[in-house]
Amino acid sequence: MEGKVEKSFNKANIIEAQSHIGGIIGNNNNGIIENCYSNGSLRAKQYIGGIIGFQLRSSCKCINSYSVNKIER
């Protein structure tokens, strides 16, 4: 993702995925995530996170966002 995601939420369960799974964004290349939250269950083999599954660059920003996901491999 490149761009901005704001004021978003996820309450879904994502199960049996392969990789790059996040509660809001799976793969963040150069984006901003702001005022978001995620609540559910996430299960994948690799690159999994409550908000962002995989963040490519250190310039990406996650601002005022939180996760209360159950995360499993």
N, C-alpha and C positions, 0 to 999 in steps of 0.2 A: 504494500500500500504506500502510496505517496499522496499526501493531502492531509485533511483534518477530519476526524470523527469526533463529534461532541454531543453531549446530552443523550447518550444512547445506553441501552441496557440489554442484557441477555439473561433469560431465565430458562434456557433450554438445556437439555442433556445431549452431549456429543459423545457417542461411544463407538469403539472399534475403528477409530480413524488411524491412519498410518503416521502422519507427521504434520508439523506446522499447524497445530491446533491451539487457538486461544479463545478465551471467553468473548472477546470483542474483535480482535484481529489475529489472523493466523500468521501472517508474514508482514512485518513492518520494515519497509525499506528506508523511508525518509519522512515519516508522517508524524502527526501530532494527535494524541488521544487525550481528550479533556472532558472532565465531568461525566465519566462513564462508570458503570458497574456491571458485574457479572455474578450470577448465582445459579449453580447447577452442578452437574457432574461432567467431568471431561476425562476421556480415556484415549490414549494414543501410545504409539511405540516410541516416539522421540519428538523433541521440540514442542513441548506442551507447556502452557502457562495460563494462569487465571485471567489475565488481561491480554497479553501478547504471547503467541506461541514461539516466535523467533524474531529477534530484532537484529537487523543487519548492521546498522550504523549507530555510533554513540550519539549522533546528533538528533536521533529520534527522541520525542518527548512524550511522557505519560504524566499528565497533570490532574491532580484532584480526582483520581479514579481508584476503585478498589474491587477486590474479588473475594467472594466467600465460597468458591467452588470446591468440590471434592475432586482431587486430581489423582489419577491412577495411571500406572503403566501396564 
